[in-house]
Amino acid sequence: MPPPRVTKAFVTSQVTAFKSNLDRARELYKKIVLHGYTGTSAATSSKLSNPDSRDSAQFIFFEVAAKFEDFAKTMFQVEVRARLKVTVK
């Protein structure tokens, strides 16, 4: 797959998407790991035990790491294309 077209709008959209992924991960961490919410509402929620809470934190961390790796790869491609004037053709 060729690298994406280099535009300011593309870079801005990638940064915004990564930031929204980080915000989502922070919210998940706060709700699931810190507070232990597992239900769909306050009436049906139950607390997570410590090993489950730790596993959830690890899953969230690795999800963020994967999102960052994809973001870094895309931004590297954009930078190379911009500096070297590489085109799809």
All heavy atoms as an XYZ file, in Angstrom:
705
protein
N       0.848     -1.178      0.000
C       0.000      0.000      0.000
C       0.891      1.237      0.000
O       1.807      1.335      0.810
C      -0.880     -0.025      1.253
C      -1.808      1.158      1.340
S      -2.999      1.027      2.680
C      -2.069      1.742      4.017
N       0.623      2.184     -0.897
C       1.447      3.388     -0.936
C       1.191      4.263      0.287
O       0.113      4.211      0.877
C       0.991      4.088     -2.220
C      -0.369      3.572     -2.463
C      -0.410      2.186     -1.921
N       2.181      5.053      0.667
C       1.974      5.960      1.788
C       0.870      6.963      1.483
O       0.572      7.239      0.320
C       3.320      6.672      1.925
C       4.285      5.860      1.155
C       3.514      5.124      0.120
N       0.238      7.497      2.514
C      -0.849      8.436      2.287
C      -0.368      9.746      1.663
O       0.805     10.082      1.744
C      -1.413      8.674      3.690
C      -0.298      8.327      4.597
C       0.502      7.271      3.917
N      -1.284     10.447      1.043
C      -0.980     11.736      0.442
C      -0.677     12.744      1.550
O      -1.371     12.803      2.553
C      -2.177     12.201     -0.391
C      -1.907     13.434     -1.176
C      -2.989     13.644     -2.220
N      -2.733     14.898     -2.892
C      -3.465     15.984     -2.715
N      -4.509     15.964     -1.937
N      -3.160     17.086     -3.351
N       0.359     13.541      1.362
C       0.799     14.485      2.389
C       0.011     15.784      2.265
O       0.170     16.527      1.307
C       2.310     14.784      2.260
C       2.736     15.776      3.314
C       3.106     13.509      2.368
N      -0.868     16.020      3.231
C      -1.571     17.288      3.337
C      -1.683     17.640      4.812
O      -1.610     16.776      5.679
C      -2.991     17.223      2.737
O      -3.761     16.286      3.487
C      -2.968     16.825      1.276
N      -1.866     18.919      5.062
C      -2.019     19.360      6.445
C      -3.286     18.767      7.047
O      -3.309     18.379      8.214
C      -2.054     20.882      6.514
C      -2.043     21.407      7.917
C      -1.890     22.905      7.959
C      -1.826     23.344      9.401
N      -1.489     24.745      9.535
N      -4.331     18.658      6.245
C      -5.591     18.086      6.731
C      -5.410     16.618      7.127
O      -5.978     16.166      8.132
C      -6.676     18.218      5.670
N      -4.615     15.877      6.338
C      -4.368     14.473      6.664
C      -3.629     14.349      7.988
O      -3.994     13.534      8.845
C      -3.568     13.785      5.550
C      -3.224     12.365      5.875
C      -4.163     11.369      5.743
C      -1.960     12.037      6.335
C      -3.852     10.049      6.060
C      -1.638     10.731      6.656
C      -2.594      9.736      6.521
N      -2.586     15.146      8.168
C      -1.813     15.105      9.408
C      -2.703     15.488     10.589
O      -2.685     14.827     11.630
C      -0.570     16.018      9.315
C       0.116     16.151     10.665
C       0.395     15.495      8.271
N      -3.487     16.532     10.425
C      -4.385     16.963     11.501
C      -5.385     15.873     11.844
O      -5.646     15.618     13.028
C      -5.126     18.256     11.088
O      -4.158     19.256     10.781
C      -6.030     18.750     12.198
N      -5.925     15.202     10.855
C      -6.894     14.138     11.124
C      -6.236     12.958     11.837
O      -6.833     12.353     12.732
C      -7.570     13.675      9.836
O      -6.670     12.954      9.026
N      -4.991     12.637     11.482
C      -4.278     11.551     12.149
C      -3.974     11.893     13.606
O      -4.126     11.050     14.493
C      -2.968     11.231     11.404
C      -3.166     10.603     10.057
C      -3.836      9.246     10.160
O      -3.390      8.379     10.901
N      -4.906      9.062      9.428
N      -3.559     13.126     13.853
C      -3.273     13.566     15.223
C      -4.559     13.572     16.049
O      -4.581     13.097     17.188
C      -2.596     14.952     15.225
C      -2.519     15.528     16.629
C      -1.206     14.860     14.609
N      -5.633     14.058     15.474
C      -6.919     14.091     16.177
C      -7.400     12.683     16.491
O      -7.883     12.422     17.601
C      -7.964     14.831     15.325
O      -7.481     16.149     15.052
C      -9.301     14.912     16.040
N      -7.252     11.771     15.548
C      -7.662     10.384     15.779
C      -6.832      9.743     16.886
O      -7.377      9.038     17.749
C      -7.539      9.575     14.492
N      -5.528     10.003     16.904
C      -4.681      9.436     17.947
C      -5.033     10.017     19.309
O      -5.106      9.293     20.298
C      -3.205      9.665     17.626
C      -2.289      9.048     18.641
C      -2.205      7.668     18.764
C      -1.533      9.831     19.491
C      -1.375      7.077     19.707
C      -0.698      9.252     20.429
C      -0.621      7.880     20.538
N      -5.280     11.310     19.354
C      -5.671     11.944     20.622
C      -6.997     11.381     21.131
O      -7.168     11.161     22.330
C      -5.766     13.459     20.468
C      -4.427     14.142     20.428
C      -4.604     15.645     20.314
C      -3.285     16.361     20.299
N      -3.452     17.823     20.176
N      -7.935     11.137     20.229
C      -9.229     10.572     20.663
C      -9.036      9.140     21.168
O      -9.701      8.718     22.125
C     -10.265     10.628     19.542
O      -9.920      9.758     18.497
N      -8.119      8.387     20.563
C      -7.810      7.044     21.071
C      -7.199      7.109     22.467
O      -7.515      6.286     23.324
C      -6.852      6.314     20.128
C      -7.538      5.823     18.873
O      -8.703      5.461     18.902
N      -6.814      5.823     17.777
N      -6.322      8.080     22.700
C      -5.739      8.252     24.030
C      -6.803      8.633     25.055
O      -6.810      8.106     26.172
C      -4.646      9.317     24.006
C      -3.302      8.916     23.457
C      -2.343     10.101     23.497
C      -2.728      7.757     24.215
N      -7.685      9.543     24.674
C      -8.764      9.949     25.593
C      -9.659      8.760     25.935
O     -10.052      8.585     27.090
C      -9.594     11.077     24.984
C      -8.816     12.377     24.879
O      -7.792     12.525     25.592
O      -9.223     13.242     24.079
N      -9.962      7.946     24.931
C     -10.786      6.762     25.166
C     -10.076      5.795     26.115
O     -10.690      5.246     27.028
C     -11.095      6.065     23.848
C     -11.951      4.829     24.011
C     -12.284      4.213     22.649
N     -13.064      3.015     22.835
C     -12.549      1.805     23.039
N     -11.250      1.639     23.078
N     -13.335      0.759     23.207
N      -8.784      5.598     25.925
C      -8.021      4.703     26.794
C      -7.989      5.225     28.231
O      -8.129      4.450     29.186
C      -6.599      4.542     26.265
N      -7.826      6.539     28.384
C      -7.845      7.120     29.734
C      -9.193      6.909     30.414
O      -9.255      6.590     31.602
C      -7.515      8.610     29.663
C      -6.067      8.896     29.407
C      -5.783     10.392     29.476
N      -4.426     10.666     29.112
C      -4.062     11.353     28.026
N      -4.970     11.851     27.219
N      -2.801     11.549     27.763
N     -10.266      7.104     29.652
C     -11.609      6.905     30.215
C     -11.832      5.442     30.595
O     -12.383      5.143     31.650
C     -12.684      7.363     29.228
C     -12.837      8.859     29.151
C     -13.250      9.460     30.482
O     -14.183      8.949     31.130
O     -12.610     10.447     30.888
N     -11.409      4.540     29.720
C     -11.528      3.117     30.040
C     -10.743      2.766     31.296
O     -11.228      2.037     32.163
C     -11.031      2.255     28.882
C     -11.980      2.042     27.727
C     -11.274      1.309     26.596
C     -13.193      1.267     28.170
N      -9.527      3.290     31.393
C      -8.700      3.013     32.563
C      -9.387      3.530     33.825
O      -9.445      2.830     34.836
C      -7.321      3.664     32.404
C      -6.402      3.352     33.552
C      -5.724      2.143     33.605
C      -6.221      4.262     34.592
C      -4.880      1.845     34.664
C      -5.382      3.966     35.649
C      -4.724      2.767     35.687
O      -3.907      2.469     36.748
N      -9.893      4.747     33.738
C     -10.550      5.336     34.903
C     -11.791      4.535     35.305
O     -11.989      4.227     36.475
C     -10.940      6.786     34.613
C     -11.477      7.495     35.834
C     -11.834      8.966     35.661
C     -11.755      9.565     34.331
N     -12.295     10.911     34.217
N     -12.606      4.170     34.331
C     -13.860      3.479     34.632
C     -13.655      2.024     35.031
O     -14.258      1.548     35.988
C     -14.791      3.531     33.419
C     -15.355      4.899     33.152
C     -16.212      4.884     31.907
C     -16.729      6.276     31.594
N     -17.489      6.300     30.340
N     -12.818      1.321     34.284
C     -12.684     -0.118     34.517
C     -11.635     -0.436     35.573
O     -11.896     -1.183     36.505
C     -12.341     -0.848     33.199
C     -13.510     -0.721     32.221
C     -12.040     -2.309     33.455
C     -13.221     -1.257     30.838
N     -10.447      0.126     35.438
C      -9.340     -0.260     36.323
C      -9.441      0.440     37.676
O      -9.395     -0.213     38.720
C      -7.983      0.022     35.655
C      -6.846     -0.326     36.584
C      -7.871     -0.770     34.360
N      -9.589      1.747     37.667
C      -9.610      2.470     38.939
C     -10.895      2.249     39.723
O     -10.865      2.053     40.938
C      -9.391      3.964     38.709
C      -8.028      4.360     38.164
C      -7.936      5.868     38.009
C      -6.906      3.843     39.040
N     -12.027      2.298     39.027
C     -13.318      2.203     39.719
C     -13.952      0.814     39.633
O     -14.870      0.518     40.375
C     -14.289      3.258     39.185
C     -13.787      4.648     39.376
N     -13.611      5.224     40.609
C     -13.389      5.577     38.483
C     -13.150      6.449     40.473
N     -13.000      6.689     39.182
N     -13.497     -0.003     38.708
C     -13.975     -1.375     38.617
C     -15.358     -1.543     38.031
O     -16.003     -2.559     38.230
N     -15.837     -0.561     37.268
C     -17.168     -0.671     36.679
C     -17.163     -1.693     35.553
O     -16.362     -1.615     34.639
C     -17.637      0.671     36.132
C     -17.734      1.752     37.173
C     -17.358      3.045     36.887
C     -18.203      1.475     38.451
C     -17.442      4.038     37.840
C     -18.291      2.467     39.411
C     -17.908      3.745     39.097
O     -17.996      4.728     40.039
N     -18.081     -2.649     35.625
C     -18.157     -3.658     34.573
C     -19.551     -3.790     33.994
O     -19.726     -4.433     32.973
C     -17.726     -5.043     35.095
O     -18.581     -5.406     36.180
C     -16.293     -5.025     35.552
N     -20.548     -3.218     34.617
C     -21.919     -3.331     34.133
C     -22.261     -2.237     33.149
O     -21.449     -1.376     32.817
N     -23.503     -2.264     32.680
C     -23.939     -1.261     31.715
C     -24.505     -0.031     32.398
O     -24.673      1.005     31.772
C     -25.007     -1.852     30.775
O     -26.077     -2.356     31.577
C     -24.419     -2.957     29.931
N     -24.815     -0.122     33.672
C     -25.315      1.027     34.417
C     -24.867      0.899     35.869
O     -24.318     -0.125     36.276
C     -26.837      1.099     34.342
O     -27.404      0.040     35.076
N     -25.139      1.923     36.653
C     -24.754      1.898     38.066
C     -25.492      0.792     38.815
O     -24.985      0.219     39.772
C     -25.027      3.249     38.705
N     -26.686      0.467     38.367
C     -27.481     -0.565     39.044
C     -26.938     -1.969     38.795
O     -27.071     -2.844     39.639
C     -28.933     -0.485     38.584
N     -26.321     -2.186     37.641
C     -25.835     -3.524     37.307
C     -24.324     -3.653     37.396
O     -23.770     -4.678     37.024
C     -26.273     -3.917     35.877
O     -25.689     -2.994     34.955
C     -27.767     -3.936     35.744
N     -23.630     -2.611     37.872
C     -22.176     -2.683     37.907
C     -21.697     -3.581     39.040
O     -22.369     -3.772     40.043
C     -21.576     -1.283     38.073
O     -21.909     -0.773     39.341
N     -20.533     -4.159     38.848
C     -19.903     -4.963     39.877
C     -18.415     -4.661     39.856
O     -17.872     -4.271     38.832
C     -20.162     -6.451     39.646
O     -19.600     -6.847     38.418
N     -17.763     -4.839     40.972
C     -16.349     -4.510     41.075
C     -15.477     -5.633     40.510
O     -15.796     -6.808     40.649
C     -15.966     -4.283     42.544
C     -16.539     -3.025     43.140
C     -15.913     -1.845     42.495
C     -15.865     -0.677     43.449
N     -15.208      0.445     42.865
N     -14.382     -5.259     39.881
C     -13.408     -6.226     39.393
C     -12.471     -6.620     40.523
O     -12.124     -5.806     41.370
C     -12.563     -5.618     38.273
C     -13.202     -5.445     36.912
C     -12.245     -4.703     36.003
C     -13.560     -6.772     36.310
N     -12.017     -7.850     40.492
C     -11.013     -8.264     41.459
C      -9.644     -7.768     40.988
O      -9.486     -7.328     39.853
C     -11.016     -9.787     41.603
O     -10.669    -10.383     40.375
N      -8.653     -7.856     41.850
C      -7.336     -7.305     41.537
C      -6.696     -7.926     40.295
O      -6.203     -7.195     39.446
C      -6.410     -7.430     42.746
C      -5.153     -6.617     42.562
O      -5.127     -5.710     41.747
N      -4.110     -6.945     43.288
N      -6.663     -9.255     40.134
C      -6.039     -9.772     38.898
C      -6.773     -9.321     37.629
O      -6.138     -9.014     36.625
C      -6.120    -11.288     39.058
C      -6.279    -11.524     40.509
C      -7.016    -10.330     41.039
N      -8.103     -9.252     37.675
C      -8.860     -8.805     36.505
C      -8.585     -7.336     36.215
O      -8.489     -6.930     35.065
C     -10.360     -9.013     36.726
C     -10.738    -10.475     36.772
O      -9.978    -11.301     36.226
O     -11.786    -10.794     37.358
N      -8.462     -6.544     37.259
C      -8.167     -5.125     37.101
C      -6.789     -4.934     36.472
O      -6.604     -4.111     35.577
C      -8.240     -4.439     38.466
O      -7.914     -3.093     38.354
N      -5.811     -5.710     36.908
C      -4.457     -5.636     36.358
C      -4.453     -6.071     34.887
O      -3.812     -5.447     34.049
C      -3.513     -6.497     37.188
C      -2.070     -6.386     36.768
C      -1.134     -7.221     37.630
N      -1.482     -8.627     37.573
C      -1.871     -9.360     38.625
N      -1.963     -8.817     39.817
N      -2.174    -10.633     38.487
N      -5.190     -7.129     34.585
C      -5.278     -7.591     33.199
C      -5.907     -6.523     32.309
O      -5.477     -6.325     31.171
C      -6.088     -8.879     33.107
C      -5.365    -10.073     33.716
O      -4.142     -9.967     33.958
O      -6.036    -11.096     33.962
N      -6.920     -5.850     32.822
C      -7.561     -4.775     32.060
C      -6.583     -3.645     31.798
O      -6.527     -3.100     30.694
C      -8.774     -4.235     32.808
O      -9.746     -5.230     32.955
N      -5.802     -3.284     32.806
C      -4.809     -2.225     32.639
C      -3.776     -2.616     31.589
O      -3.376     -1.797     30.760
C      -4.135     -1.926     33.975
N      -3.336     -3.867     31.601
C      -2.361     -4.329     30.612
C      -2.953     -4.300     29.207
O      -2.285     -3.899     28.249
C      -1.880     -5.735     30.954
C      -0.995     -5.787     32.161
C      -0.637     -7.209     32.564
O      -1.237     -8.170     32.091
N       0.336     -7.344     33.445
N      -4.190     -4.729     29.078
C      -4.846     -4.707     27.769
C      -4.933     -3.282     27.243
O      -4.636     -3.025     26.069
C      -6.243     -5.321     27.854
C      -7.007     -5.203     26.580
C      -6.727     -6.032     25.514
C      -7.986     -4.237     26.430
C      -7.419     -5.913     24.317
C      -8.679     -4.112     25.246
C      -8.398     -4.953     24.185
N      -5.322     -2.337     28.097
C      -5.436     -0.933     27.681
C      -4.063     -0.403     27.276
O      -3.919      0.284     26.260
C      -6.078     -0.087     28.796
C      -7.552     -0.486     28.960
C      -5.956      1.398     28.499
C      -8.209      0.056     30.212
N      -3.023     -0.731     28.056
C      -1.669     -0.275     27.725
C      -1.240     -0.794     26.357
O      -0.725     -0.033     25.530
C      -0.676     -0.732     28.795
C       0.752     -0.496     28.391
C       1.305      0.766     28.491
C       1.527     -1.530     27.879
C       2.619      0.991     28.106
C       2.841     -1.314     27.495
C       3.385     -0.047     27.603
N      -1.434     -2.085     26.110
C      -0.991     -2.650     24.832
C      -1.824     -2.132     23.666
O      -1.317     -1.996     22.548
C      -0.980     -4.174     24.892
C       0.174     -4.714     25.684
C      -0.040     -5.464     26.819
C       1.480     -4.446     25.303
C       1.022     -5.944     27.561
C       2.555     -4.923     26.037
C       2.328     -5.674     27.176
N      -3.069     -1.818     23.909
C      -3.897     -1.220     22.863
C      -3.374      0.167     22.498
O      -3.265      0.520     21.324
C      -5.359     -1.145     23.319
C      -6.313     -0.675     22.263
C      -6.456     -1.636     21.095
O      -6.187     -2.834     21.245
O      -6.840     -1.170     20.009
N      -3.019      0.955     23.500
C      -2.446      2.285     23.251
C      -1.097      2.155     22.544
O      -0.794      2.916     21.623
C      -2.316      3.087     24.564
C      -1.483      4.340     24.369
C      -3.687      3.452     25.096
N      -0.290      1.189     22.956
C       1.009      0.977     22.311
C       0.833      0.637     20.826
O       1.579      1.133     19.976
C       1.780     -0.128     23.020
N      -0.147     -0.193     20.511
C      -0.404     -0.551     19.108
C      -0.885      0.660     18.318
O      -0.470      0.871     17.171
C      -1.430     -1.676     19.038
N      -1.756      1.465     18.926
C      -2.235      2.681     18.247
C      -1.082      3.649     18.017
O      -0.996      4.276     16.966
C      -3.324      3.365     19.068
C      -4.576      2.561     19.255
C      -5.396      2.523     18.013
C      -6.703      1.792     18.304
N      -7.499      1.608     17.119
N      -0.176      3.770     19.007
C       0.957      4.665     18.844
C       1.896      4.165     17.749
O       2.406      4.953     16.951
C       1.740      4.817     20.150
C       2.958      5.676     19.987
C       2.844      7.045     19.854
C       4.215      5.107     19.924
C       3.964      7.841     19.665
C       5.343      5.891     19.736
C       5.216      7.257     19.608
N       2.119      2.866     17.693
C       2.986      2.301     16.661
C       2.431      2.606     15.267
O       3.175      3.006     14.365
C       3.111      0.795     16.862
C       4.058      0.127     15.914
C       4.173     -1.367     16.164
O       3.643     -1.874     17.168
O       4.807     -2.033     15.327
N       1.132      2.445     15.089
C       0.506      2.746     13.804
C       0.609      4.237     13.486
O       0.915      4.624     12.358
C      -0.951      2.291     13.824
C      -1.610      2.482     12.481
O      -1.079      1.956     11.480
O      -2.664      3.169     12.432
N       0.372      5.074     14.496
C       0.473      6.523     14.321
C       1.902      6.924     13.934
O       2.102      7.707     13.005
C       0.043      7.225     15.613
C       0.251      8.713     15.603
C      -0.585      9.538     14.884
C       1.280      9.276     16.326
C      -0.391     10.909     14.875
C       1.482     10.643     16.327
C       0.648     11.465     15.598
N       2.893      6.377     14.631
C       4.289      6.709     14.347
C       4.686      6.273     12.940
O       5.386      7.006     12.224
C       5.201      6.063     15.382
N       4.229      5.090     12.513
C       4.541      4.609     11.166
C       3.934      5.532     10.107
O       4.601      5.917      9.146
C       4.009      3.189     10.985
C       4.310      2.599      9.614
C       3.629      1.274      9.415
C       2.387      1.574      8.646
N       1.530      0.512      8.292
N       2.693      5.918     10.313
C       2.023      6.797      9.354
C       2.703      8.158      9.293
O       2.955      8.692      8.208
C       0.541      6.966      9.729
O      -0.070      5.680      9.754
C      -0.183      7.854      8.740
N       3.056      8.716     10.445
C       3.717     10.023     10.461
C       5.120      9.942      9.855
O       5.570     10.872      9.194
C       3.790     10.575     11.882
C       2.450     10.992     12.462
S       1.662     12.321     11.527
C       0.376     11.439     10.661
N       5.806      8.818     10.041
C       7.113      8.629      9.407
C       6.964      8.616      7.891
O       7.742      9.259      7.177
C       7.764      7.331      9.899
C       9.084      7.045      9.266
C      10.210      7.779      9.602
C       9.204      6.043      8.317
C      11.441      7.522      9.007
C      10.422      5.776      7.719
C      11.542      6.520      8.063
N       5.963      7.911      7.396
C       5.721      7.882      5.953
C       5.428      9.281      5.421
O       5.935      9.678      4.369
C       4.553      6.956      5.628
C       4.855      5.497      5.788
C       3.627      4.635      5.559
O       2.498      5.116      5.601
N       3.848      3.360      5.334
N       4.625     10.024      6.149
C       4.278     11.384      5.729
C       5.526     12.261      5.696
O       5.742     13.017      4.745
C       3.200     11.976      6.666
C       3.058     13.472      6.474
C       1.871     11.280      6.442
N       6.361     12.157      6.717
C       7.583     12.969      6.776
C       8.537     12.616      5.635
O       9.113     13.505      5.006
C       8.275     12.777      8.126
C       9.476     13.653      8.322
C       9.148     15.131      8.410
O       7.994     15.474      8.710
O      10.061     15.950      8.170
N       8.715     11.338      5.355
C       9.595     10.924      4.258
C       9.056     11.435      2.937
O       9.811     11.970      2.110
C       9.756      9.385      4.241
C      10.387      8.912      2.944
C      10.581      8.931      5.434
N       7.768     11.299      2.740
C       7.189     11.779      1.471
C       7.332     13.283      1.341
O       7.586     13.791      0.249
C       5.720     11.380      1.386
C       5.570      9.890      1.148
C       4.209      9.535      0.740
N       3.999     10.092     -0.596
C       2.843     10.048     -1.218
N       1.808      9.492     -0.660
N       2.708     10.560     -2.403
N       7.157     14.005      2.439
C       7.247     15.468      2.369
C       8.695     15.917      2.114
O       8.937     16.794      1.288
C       6.722     16.084      3.660
N       9.651     15.317      2.813
C      11.051     15.743      2.671
C      11.675     15.316      1.343
O      12.462     16.046      0.765
C      11.882     15.206      3.818
C      11.634     15.945      5.101
C      12.605     15.499      6.149
N      12.259     16.126      7.394
C      13.063     16.939      8.050
N      14.248     17.205      7.575
N      12.677     17.442      9.197
N      11.344     14.129      0.889
C      11.956     13.602     -0.336
C      11.119     13.832     -1.574
O      11.488     13.387     -2.663
C      12.255     12.112     -0.166
C      13.188     11.735      0.985
C      13.354     10.239      1.056
C      14.527     12.440      0.856
N       9.987     14.469     -1.398
C       9.084     14.766     -2.527
C       8.697     13.497     -3.274
O       8.678     13.440     -4.493
C       9.716     15.768     -3.496
C      10.235     17.016     -2.854
C       9.138     18.025     -2.646
C       9.691     19.362     -2.260
N       9.857     19.567     -0.849
N       8.388     12.442     -2.510
C       7.982     11.156     -3.079
C       6.506     11.230     -3.450
O       5.686     11.721     -2.680
C       8.221     10.006     -2.071
C       7.710      8.693     -2.614
C       9.683      9.921     -1.716
N       6.173     10.738     -4.620
C       4.785     10.690     -5.044
C       4.361      9.234     -5.211
O       5.185      8.327     -5.227
C       4.578     11.426     -6.387
O       5.334     10.752     -7.391
C       4.994     12.885     -6.294
N       3.068      9.021     -5.360
C       2.547      7.671     -5.535
C       3.059      7.077     -6.846
O       3.334      5.893     -6.932
C       1.005      7.685     -5.478
C       0.458      6.293     -5.721
C       0.534      8.219     -4.143
N       3.212      7.896     -7.876
C       3.694      7.421     -9.180
C       5.174      7.192     -9.108
O       5.795      6.559     -9.849
C       3.350      8.420    -10.267
C       1.870      8.600    -10.439
C       1.580      9.617    -11.493
C       0.097      9.853    -11.621
N      -0.238     10.840    -12.584
